[in-house]
Amino acid sequence: MMLHTERILGEVAAERRNQDEKWGPQSYPDGTGGIVREAESDMAREVCDKQHQAGHGTWISILREEVYEVFAETDPAKIREELIQVAAV
């Protein structure tokens, strides 16, 4: 399992290099936070929880929940933690 994960992480690193080569350094605001994004995050969590409780959980519901948690977060350290969770999913 670890070799599979290491290969995937290598592919992610290669894609980051490709993006940097193609687009150069990118510096945009993260655009996270706010009441709307918090509500979206809460909704994604509720949907995910309900699907899993009903025995119909999917990877997409888990990923959606994790991504919306990133969108709702404002603390840079917590955004990083959430993005790592997204990558792990």
C-alpha positions in Angstrom: 0.0 0.0 0.0 2.8 2.4 0.9 4.4 2.1 -2.5 1.1 2.9 -4.2 0.8 6.0 -2.1 4.3 7.1 -2.7 3.8 6.7 -6.5 0.6 8.8 -6.3 2.4 11.5 -4.3 5.2 11.5 -6.9 2.6 12.0 -9.6 1.1 14.9 -7.7 4.6 16.5 -7.3 5.2 16.1 -11.0 1.9 17.7 -11.8 2.8 20.7 -9.5 6.1 21.1 -11.4 4.2 21.0 -14.7 1.8 23.6 -13.5 4.6 25.9 -12.3 6.5 25.5 -15.6 3.3 26.2 -17.6 1.9 29.1 -15.6 4.8 30.4 -13.5 4.5 31.5 -9.9 0.9 32.0 -9.0 -0.2 34.3 -6.2 -3.9 34.6 -5.7 -5.9 35.1 -2.5 -7.3 31.8 -1.2 -10.9 33.2 -1.3 -11.9 31.0 1.7 -14.2 31.8 4.6 -17.5 33.6 5.0 -21.0 32.6 6.0 -22.0 31.1 2.7 -19.0 28.8 2.6 -19.5 27.8 6.2 -23.2 26.9 5.4 -22.0 24.9 2.3 -19.5 23.1 4.5 -22.2 22.3 7.1 -24.5 21.0 4.4 -21.8 18.8 2.8 -21.0 17.4 6.2 -24.7 16.7 6.9 -25.2 15.0 3.5 -22.1 12.9 4.0 -23.1 11.8 7.5 -26.6 10.9 6.4 -25.4 8.9 3.4 -23.0 7.0 5.5 -25.6 6.4 8.2 -28.0 5.0 5.6 -25.2 2.7 4.2 -24.9 4.7 1.0 -21.6 6.6 1.7 -19.3 7.3 -1.3 -15.9 8.6 -1.8 -17.4 11.6 -3.6 -19.4 12.6 -0.5 -16.3 12.3 1.6 -14.2 14.4 -0.8 -17.0 17.0 -1.1 -17.1 17.3 2.6 -13.3 17.7 2.9 -13.2 20.3 0.0 -16.0 22.4 1.5 -14.2 22.4 4.9 -11.2 24.0 3.1 -13.5 26.6 1.5 -15.0 27.5 4.9 -11.7 27.8 6.8 -9.8 31.1 7.2 -6.8 30.2 9.3 -3.9 29.4 6.9 -2.5 26.6 9.1 -6.0 25.0 9.2 -6.4 25.4 5.4 -3.2 23.5 5.0 -4.4 20.7 7.3 -7.6 20.5 5.4 -5.9 20.5 2.0 -3.7 17.6 3.2 -6.9 15.7 4.1 -8.3 16.4 0.7 -5.1 15.0 -0.9 -5.3 12.0 1.4 -8.9 11.2 0.3 
